[in-house]
Amino acid sequence: MSGIEFGKKSSPLRNQKHANVLSAQAALENDRNFVSAILDAAALVVVLDTKGQIVRFNDAYEKATGYTFDEVKDKSLWDLFILPEEGASLSIKYFLS
């Protein structure tokens, strides 16, 4: 007989795998909701990678700076928004140490 066999119990391993998938989906949804809440905030939010390059940028930051995300994506925060004499010391202090 092919297909689903009715009346058969699911194995404990199959139940555990299903529970793990549901748990992972819930965790991903929570993470997505958290990121959305942060990026939708009225506060200025910019997310940097370990080199100080911009990887996320919310609408409030876009409105305040006049830059679109596409214009600043993967560019250094220091080069765009920090005075040159201050940028070098900040990037060394926080990202190159």
MIDOVO-414398 format. One record per residue (C-alpha): x, y, z; residue in one letter; residue number from 0. Coordinates in steps of 0.05 Angstrom, whole numbers, padded with zeros to 5 digits. Layout:
% residues N
{{X; Y; Z}; a; NUM}
...
END
This chain:
% residues 97
{{00000; 00000; 00000}; m; 0}
{{00027; 00069; -00018}; s; 1}
{{00013; 00137; 00013}; g; 2}
{{-00010; 00150; 00084}; i; 3}
{{-00030; 00091; 00126}; e; 4}
{{-00085; 00110; 00173}; f; 5}
{{-00086; 00083; 00243}; g; 6}
{{-00010; 00079; 00248}; k; 7}
{{00023; 00117; 00304}; k; 8}
{{00079; 00167; 00289}; s; 9}
{{00147; 00148; 00314}; s; 10}
{{00176; 00186; 00373}; p; 11}
{{00234; 00208; 00329}; l; 12}
{{00187; 00236; 00277}; r; 13}
{{00148; 00273; 00331}; n; 14}
{{00212; 00302; 00359}; q; 15}
{{00235; 00325; 00290}; k; 16}
{{00168; 00359; 00278}; h; 17}
{{00172; 00393; 00346}; a; 18}
{{00243; 00417; 00330}; n; 19}
{{00220; 00446; 00263}; v; 20}
{{00162; 00482; 00297}; l; 21}
{{00208; 00509; 00350}; s; 22}
{{00258; 00534; 00298}; a; 23}
{{00203; 00567; 00258}; q; 24}
{{00177; 00603; 00320}; a; 25}
{{00247; 00627; 00338}; a; 26}
{{00257; 00654; 00267}; l; 27}
{{00190; 00689; 00269}; e; 28}
{{00208; 00721; 00336}; n; 29}
{{00275; 00744; 00308}; d; 30}
{{00242; 00773; 00246}; r; 31}
{{00190; 00810; 00289}; n; 32}
{{00244; 00838; 00333}; f; 33}
{{00285; 00863; 00274}; v; 34}
{{00223; 00893; 00242}; s; 35}
{{00204; 00929; 00307}; a; 36}
{{00274; 00958; 00313}; i; 37}
{{00278; 00981; 00240}; l; 38}
{{00207; 01009; 00242}; d; 39}
{{00223; 01051; 00304}; a; 40}
{{00222; 01127; 00301}; a; 41}
{{00294; 01126; 00329}; a; 42}
{{00353; 01128; 00282}; l; 43}
{{00378; 01057; 00272}; v; 44}
{{00439; 01036; 00233}; v; 45}
{{00468; 00966; 00236}; v; 46}
{{00542; 00956; 00222}; l; 47}
{{00583; 00895; 00207}; d; 48}
{{00649; 00881; 00243}; t; 49}
{{00686; 00928; 00196}; k; 50}
{{00639; 00987; 00209}; g; 51}
{{00604; 00980; 00143}; q; 52}
{{00529; 00993; 00139}; i; 53}
{{00486; 00930; 00131}; v; 54}
{{00418; 00956; 00154}; r; 55}
{{00389; 01026; 00156}; f; 56}
{{00319; 01045; 00179}; n; 57}
{{00270; 01096; 00148}; d; 58}
{{00282; 01147; 00204}; a; 59}
{{00358; 01147; 00189}; y; 60}
{{00342; 01154; 00116}; e; 61}
{{00298; 01214; 00128}; k; 62}
{{00348; 01247; 00176}; a; 63}
{{00408; 01239; 00130}; t; 64}
{{00376; 01244; 00062}; g; 65}
{{00412; 01181; 00039}; y; 66}
{{00375; 01119; 00014}; t; 67}
{{00397; 01051; 00039}; f; 68}
{{00422; 01034; -00031}; d; 69}
{{00469; 01094; -00028}; e; 70}
{{00500; 01074; 00038}; v; 71}
{{00498; 00998; 00036}; k; 72}
{{00567; 00968; 00049}; d; 73}
{{00598; 01037; 00059}; k; 74}
{{00635; 01056; 00121}; s; 75}
{{00596; 01095; 00173}; l; 76}
{{00660; 01133; 00187}; w; 77}
{{00667; 01158; 00116}; d; 78}
{{00595; 01181; 00111}; l; 79}
{{00574; 01210; 00178}; f; 80}
{{00635; 01222; 00221}; i; 81}
{{00684; 01279; 00215}; l; 82}
{{00750; 01252; 00185}; p; 83}
{{00791; 01271; 00246}; e; 84}
{{00743; 01234; 00292}; e; 85}
{{00729; 01175; 00246}; g; 86}
{{00799; 01146; 00247}; a; 87}
{{00802; 01142; 00323}; s; 88}
{{00731; 01113; 00328}; l; 89}
{{00742; 01059; 00276}; s; 90}
{{00808; 01039; 00308}; i; 91}
{{00778; 01039; 00378}; k; 92}
{{00715; 00999; 00362}; y; 93}
{{00729; 00957; 00301}; f; 94}
{{00803; 00947; 00292}; l; 95}
{{00823; 00931; 00363}; s; 96}
END
